[in-house]
Amino acid sequence: MTFDNRAYLVDLSLGFNPVGAVLSAVEALPTLLHGGVMFLLHLTYATVMPMMGLIVLLHLRVQSAG
């Protein structure tokens, strides 16, 4: 299971699989914690790209103003 195939391939090319490690750690959690942690992981992953885009736009705005 992967969310972004290109990022997954980059991770594998570097010799590690952080997605697999995190998912196996989450699977080892008690059922009560599992749902909350999975929700936080999904929320975090969903906000990474928009936040990176915002940072790039702000950086470009500062460069064009100066």
N, C-alpha and C positions, 0 to 999 in steps of 0.2 A: 504494500500500500504506500503510495506516495502522493503528494499534493502537487508538486511541480517536477515534471520529469527531467528538465534540464538541470535544475539545482541538485536533484538526486544523482544524476550522472556525474556532476562535478564532485560531489561528496564521495562517490564511489571511486572516482579516478584518484582522489587524494588518499585513498586507503581506509576510509572509515565510513560508517553508516549511522549518522546521528539520529536519523528518523527511527531506524530499527531499535537503537539503544533506548531512546525515549519511550517508544511504544512498549517495549518489553518491561521497562521500569514502571510504566503506568498500569500495565496489565497485572503487575505484582501487588498493586495497591488493593486495599479492601474495597468492596463494592460501593460503599458510601462515598469514598473519596474519588473513586474512578471517574464517575460522571462529572464531578466538579473540575477535576484536573483536565479531563478531555475537553470540557467546555472552554477552559482558560487557554488550552493549547490551540484550539480552533480559532478563538477570538484573536489571540496573539498572531497566529499565522495569517489571518485574514487582514490584519492591520499593518503588516510589515511593508507590503508594496505601496499602499497609499501614503504611508509616512515617508518612505524613501522618495516617492515622487514629490511630495510636499517639500522635502529638504532640497531636492534638486531645483525645483521652481524658485524657492527662496534664495538659493545660491545664485541662480541666474539673474534674479531681480537685483540682488546686491551688486553683482558684477556689472550689469548694464547701467546702474545708477552711479557707479563710481568711476 
